[in-house]
Amino acid sequence: MQSPNPPRPPYPPRPGWHPGDSDPHLIARLAQGDGTGRAVALLLARHWPAAQDYAAVCLADTGDSARLVAAAAFHTVFARLADGHGGGALRPQLLIAVRNTVREWAGNEGLSAFLPELRKTVGGRGLRAARPGTPERRQLAERAFSLLPAASQCLLWHTEVEAEPISVPAALLGVDDITATAGLEQAREQFRAGCVRAHRELAPTPECRFYNRLLDVPLRRGGTLLPDVRRHLAHCRFCRHAAEQLSHFDGGLDALLAETVLGWGAHRYLGSRPARTASGGRPAGPAPTRPTGRHRTTSAGLLALPGGRRSTAVLVGVGLTSLVLLATVLVAKGWSDDNGVPASRATWGVPAGGTSSPGADDRPPSASPSAASGARSGEVAHGRLRSPETGRCLDGRTPDASGNAKAAARLRDLCAS
C-alpha cells in the first residue's frame, strides 16, 4: 500500500528561492514578451552593480556618466535578448556591452563635449585608442570560453572572477548548491580541454601540433616541461602563449578569464568586486571542493606571467621527473639481450662515490673493489665481467692472497683491453 506521506525532496529549497526566477527563465520571458516587467526588474537588481562598477573602470569616473553607460549597456543587451539573439552567461555579456558603449561614445565628439570623462587617457580616450579584439596571448582562452555552455560560463565567471560563493551562481541558474559544485568542476575541465583543443586547431605549424600534449600533460600534473619542449617555446610565441594560459589553471584563473573577456581594465575590475575585497581575494563562504588526490604546483614554478610579475621567456629547468625519464631511457636502450650484458655504449648510474661503467671509448681512472661492491649493493645494473682469454665469468671470491693478486691482474688486463 502506498504511503500517505510523499517522500521529501533530496534538496529542500531555500527560503525565498524560486527556480522560476533563474536568469535563463527570465531571459526566456524577455524573448516571449511575457512578464517582461518582472524579468527586467530582477535582472537589473542582480547585475546592475557590476555593470556600473565596470563602467566606472572604463571611464575612470564614478559619477553619473558611469550610470548612463550602464543603462545603455542594459538596453542593448535586453534588446538583443528580446530578439532571441542572446548567448552565453548574462554577466559577461553586460560587461562587454559596457566596454563597447564607452568605446563608441568616446569616438563621438558631440557626446565627449557633454561627458568630459570620455576624454580621459585612462578612461574613454584610452579605451578608444586601445586595439580592439582579444589580444594574441588570450586567443585560445577566448575561443574556449566562447564555446562553453551558458551555465558553465556563469559558474566560472561568478566563482572565479566575482569571487562569490557557489550559492550565487546556483541561484542564478536555478539549481541547488551540490549540483552547481559538480557543474563547476566540469566547467573547469571543459574550459581547459577547450584551450588545449584550440591550441591544436589553431597551431601555425605541424611542430606546434606535435607539442600539444607535451604542453598539456606536464602542466596539468604540476611537473616541468621537457627540454625539447622548452627549446621550442623559446622561439615559438604561439606555443609560449598557450603554455602560459594553461598555467593559470593551477591558480590565477580569475585573471585569465577577466583579461580574456574584458581586456581593458580587467585587473581594476577584479579589485572592485565586493566579495573579493571582503574575503581577501577568495570567494566568501565555503569554497568549492576540488580533487585532492594529486599534488599540484603553482604556475609560478612552470612559466611566468607577463606584466612584471613573471617573464614568459624564462622557463624552469628540467626537474626530477625528467631526470628519471632520461635515466630510464638510457638504461632501456643500453641493455642488450645477450645474457644480460649491457651494450658497449650504455651509461649506467651508480650510487654516490662509485664509478660508472665505461663505454668503448671511455676508460675509468681506476677500478676499486669498493666501487664494485657499491654498485652491487645499490642494484643499479646487473652484468658479468668475462675474461678476454677464456670467455668465462670472473669469480670475485678468492681463497688466498695469491688468488687476490691473480684476480687483480686479470682486472687490470681486462680494463686495458
N, C-alpha and C positions, 0 to 999 in steps of 0.2 A: 504494500500500500504506500502511496506517495506521501511524503512528509508534508504536513500543512504549512511548515515554515520553509520557504525557499532558501537556498544557500546564499550566504553573503558574498558579495564580490571580493575577489582576492585583494584588490587595492581600493579601499573606500575613498571616495572623492574628498578633497579638502574643502573646508568651508569657503563658500564664495567662488569655487572653481567650477566652470561650466565648459565642457568640451565644445559646445556650440559657439563659444567666443574665441576660438583659436584664430590665429592670423589667416590660415588657409580658408577657414569658413567665412571670415569677414571679407576676404578678398573675393571669394565666390559671390557674396552678396553684392559687392560693387559691380561685378560683371553682369549679374542678373537684374540689377536695379531694384532689388527687394531689400527694404530696411537699410538704405544707404546712410541715413542719418545716424543711426546707432553704430554702424560699421565705421563711418568716418570718425565719430567721436572717440571710439575705443582705440582705433589705430593712432589717432593724434595723441591721445593720452599716453600711449605706450612708447611712441617713437619720437615725439616732439623734442624732448630734452636733448637726445643725442644729435638730432639734426641741427638744432640751434647751436649746440656746442661746436660741431664741426664747421658750421657757418662762421662762428666767431674765430675759429682757427684759420679758415681760408681768408677772412677779411682782416685778421689781426685786430679785431674790434668786437666788443661785447654789447654794443648799443642796439639801436633799432634796426640798423642795416642787417644784422645777423638774423633778426626775426623775419624781416622781409624776404631774405634769401631762403630761409627755412620754409616759409609759407609758399613761396613759388615752387620749391622743390616738391612739396607735398602735392600741389596742384598738378604738376607734371606727371608724377608717378601715379596718382589716383586716376587721372585721365587715361593713362596707358592701361592701367588695370581694368578700368571700366570697359575698355575696348577688347579685353581679353588677351592683351599682348604682354602681360607680366610674366616674369620668370625668375626663379631664384628666391632667396630669402629677402624679406622686405627691408630689413635694416640696411644691408649693403646697397640695395637699390636706391634708397632715400639719400644715403651719404654720397653716392656717385652723382645723383641729381643735384645735390648741394654744390659739389665741386664744379660741375658743368655749368650751373647757373652763374656762379661767381666768374668763371672764365668768360662766359658770354656777355655778362653785364660789363665786365672790365673792358671789353672791346667796343662798348657803346659810349661815345663821347658825351651824348646827352645825359645818360644815367650817371656818368662819372662827375658831372657838374653838380648833381643833387646828392650824390653819395661819395664824399671825398675818400672814404675808406677804400674805394676801388682803385685809387691811385697809389696806394702804399706798395713799396717794393717788397715788403714782407707779406703783403696781402694780395688784393686782386691784381695789381700790376705784375707782381712776381709770378702769380699763378698763370696769368695770361702769357707771359714770356716763356714759361717752362714748356719743355717739349711735351706735347700731348701723347697719350698712349702709355702702355705699360713698358717700363724700361727693360732692356735686354736681360738683365740679371734676374728678372722676375717673370719672364715669359712662360717658363714651364709651370710655375705655380699658378699663374693666371689661367692658363689653359686647363689645368687640372681642377681648379676651383670652379670654373665656369661650367664644367661638365658634371659637377656633383648635383645630386637631387636637392631640391629646396630645403628639405628637412635637415639634410647633412650640413648644408651651408649655415642654417640657423644655429644648429648645435655648436659648430666650430666657432662661429663669429661671437656668439654670446658668452661662451665659456672661455675662449682664448683671448679675444680682443677686448670685449667688455668686462672680462674677469668676473662674471656673475655666476652664482651657484647654479647647479643643474636644474633647479626647480623653475628658474626663469624661462629658459628655452623650452622646458617641458610644458609650462602653461601656455606659451606662445603656440606650441604645436598641438596642444590638446591631448597630451599623453601623460602617464604617470612618471615619477622620477626614475623608477627602475628601468622602464623601457627607454627613457631618454639617456640614461647612463650607458646602457648597452649600445644604443644607437650612436653615442658619441665615440666609443671605441671603434665602431665600424666606420664612422665618418673619417676618423684619423687615418685608418688603414686605406680607405678609398682615396683620400687625398694624396697620401704618399705614393700609392700604386699609380695614380694618375700622373704624378710628376715623373716617375720612372718611365711610364709609357710615353709621355710627351718627349722625354729625352731621346728615346729610341726613334720615335716617329719624326722628330724634327732634326735629328742628327745630320750635320752637314757632310760627313764623310763616313765611309764604312768602318774606319778605325774608331770613330766615336761610338758607333753602334756596337762594336766589339767590346768596348769597355763599359757598356751599360750595366750589366750585372756585377762587374768587378767594382763599380762605384756603389751600387745599392747594397750589396750584401755586407761588406765591412762596415759601412756607416750604419746600417740597421743593427748590427751586432755590437756596435761600440768599439770596434777594433781599429786597426790602422790600415792604410792603403798600401798595396804592394808597390815595389819600386818602379816597375814599368808604368803603373797607373799614375804615379806621381810625376814621372817624367812626361807623360802625355799631358797632364794638367798644366805643366809648366809652360807649354806652348799652345794649348788649346783653350781659348777663352770660353767657348760654349760649354765644354765639359767642366771647366772650373766653376762656372756659374751653377751648373747642375749640382755639383758636389756641395757647394755652399748652401743651396736651397735645401737639399736633403739633410744637411747637418742640423737644420732648425728643428727637426722632428724630435730631437733629444733635448730640446729646450729652446725657447725663442720662437715658438710657432705663432705667438701673438704678433711679433714684429713682422714675420714673413707674411701673414695674412693682411695686416694693415698696410704694409708697403705695396703689396700686390694689388689690393682692391682700391686703396685711396691714392697712394703715391704722395701727393702734396700734403704736407703736414701730418704724415702718418704717426710719427712719434709724439707730436704735440697732442694729437687726438688720443693716443694711448694714455698720456699723462692726465688728460681731462676726465677720464672715466671715474665716477664716484666709487664704484666697487673696488677699483684698483687702488685708489688713494686711501680708502678706509681700511684695506687689508694688506697694505704694504706691497702691492703688486700681485697678490694672489687672490683667487676667487674667494668671496665671502662664503662662509658656511663650509660644510664638508665637501672636500674635493672629490671629483670622480675617481673611482678606483681604476687602477691600471695593473696589467700583469706585472708581477714582481719576481717571476722565476728566472729572469735573465738580467745579468748585470749590464748596465749601460753607462757609458761615459758621456760627458758633455761634449757638445760640438766644438768647444774651445780647444779640446785636445786633438781634433781631427783637422779642421780647417779654421780659417779666421774670417770674420765678417768685415766688410769694408766700413769706412767711416771713422777710422782712428782706433776703434776697439780691437780689431783684428785685421790681419793682412791676408788677402786671398793668395798672394804669391808665395807665402810661407806655408809649407806643409810639414806634417810631423814625420819623423824618420821611421824606419821600419821597427816594429815592436817585437815582443816575444813571439807572437803568433807567426809572423813572417819568418823568424829565425828557425822556429820548429819546423815549419813547412819546408824551408830550404834544406835543413838537415835531413829531413825525411826523403826528399827527392834525391839528394846526393847519395844517401845510403842505398836507396832503391835502385838507382842507376849503376852504382858501383858494385853491387853484389852479383856474383855470377852463379850459374847452376852447376859449376864443376866442383862437386864435393864441398860446397860451402866456402870456396876460396874467393876472396874479393878480386875484382878486376884490377888491372895494373894501375889505372888512374883513379881508383876510389879514394875518397877522402873520409877517413874515419875520425870521429870525435873521440876524445879521451878525457878522463877526469883531470881536474886541475893538478898540475905537477907532472903529468905524463907527457909522452910524445906521440905524435900522430904517425900512422903508418905511411911511409913514403911511396910516391909513385915511381914510374920507371925512370924519370929524370931527376928525382929529388932524393937526397940522401941525408939521413939524420946525423947530427954531430956525434952522438954516442948512443949506445943501446945498453940500458942498465936493467938488471933483474927487477928492481923496484918499480920501474915504469911498466914492465911487462905484467907484473903482478897487479899493479894498479889498474891496468886495462882489463884484466880478467875479472877483478872484483867489481868493477863498475858495470860489467855486462854491456859494454859499448858495442862490441862486434865479436864474432866468433870465427876464427880461422886457424890454420895449422901451418907451422913452419916446416918446410921439407928440405931435405939435404939436396944440393945440386948434383951430387955424385951418385947417390943411391936412389933418390926419389922417394925415400921413406920419411915418415914423420920423425922429427927430433924429439927425443924424450927428455924432458926437463928434470927428471928425477935421477940424480947420480949418487952412487953409494959411497964414494970416497973423494978425496981431494984430487986424485989423478983424473977421475971421471969429470970433476968440475972443470979442470983445466982443458980437457979434450972438448967438453961442451962449449966452453968459452971460445976455443979456437975455431970450432965449427960455426959459431955465431959470427965471428969476425969474417970468416971466409964467405959466409952467406951474404953478409951486408956489403962486402966488397965486390961481389959478383954482379 
